[in-house]
Amino acid sequence: MTVGKVRGIWKNTSTANRIIAVSATVSALSTLCYALITLLMLSHLTTQTKSSIIAANAAKSAADTASKNMDLMKSSGDETKHQVDRLIAQQQRTADAMEGSLQRSKAALDASIAIAHNEQRAWIVIPSKYGVFDIVANGPITYSIAFLNTGKSPADSVEAIVRGEVLTAGKEPSLTYESGTSNEFHVGELVPNDDEPRKLEVRAAHSSVILTQYQVERIRAGMDYIAFYGEASYRDLAGMHWMRFCKGTPLDIPLAEKAITPMTCAAYNSSGNGRIPPRRSK
């Protein structure tokens, strides 16, 4: 259709129809514009949605990566803690082994020192030839005694006390040293292999014990006996030491083999380092 024909048709069209045609055209154009705008908006929304999806996927990927990294860090931390625990345990075992070795070394050193002290120290004893009693009727009981240093060092500040006690056979000695019953020694110094022999009397109540003939016969028959006991303290380079002794009667008579040493008397024989233990009280 030519432009001229269109113009002819438009001229022959009534005003009302023209208005309707114009309105329809405007409406069609409006609809077309709306459609275009809608398409543009949909396109923009689609683009934004895709961007959001991409961003969401990227965020999820980052979160997954972070989670994996956290898991790796946790696993690494657990392994590090395990290694640290193993290192601590190993160091503790090493420290325990060193402490045990030090304790054993100290014990060996202490034992060596003790052995050296025992080898070089002073040792005071009562030689077996002493403590033999002489008994006669109507006379005192006499006996000889000496403290002998059998060690390798001098013994200083030697002090001792000795007692003889007449007892019924089987009766234990008192092992006490009441005033007037004992003999005291203040020797001072005893060099090795040196002794201080003395002759003493059995005493009671500050006087010598005098035996009757009947008492002498009882001792010779083994019905009575004489206990001989004492103690001594002394000092050397290693410190203070002490000794105690107790014997039954060895007599210079044929029945000496019948002499006995009661259990309490036998247990009294002892020695040690430091101050002498407290004496028995009567």
PyMOL commands that set and color helices and strands:
alter all, ss='L'
color gray80, all
select helices_A, chain A and resi 3-12+15-120+213-220+254-258+263-268
alter helices_A, ss='H'
color red, helices_A
select strands_A, chain A and resi 124-125+133-134+142-145+148-149+155-168+183-190+198-201+203-204+207-208+224-236+239-247+270-273
alter strands_A, ss='S'
color yellow, strands_A
deselect
rebuild
show_as cartoon
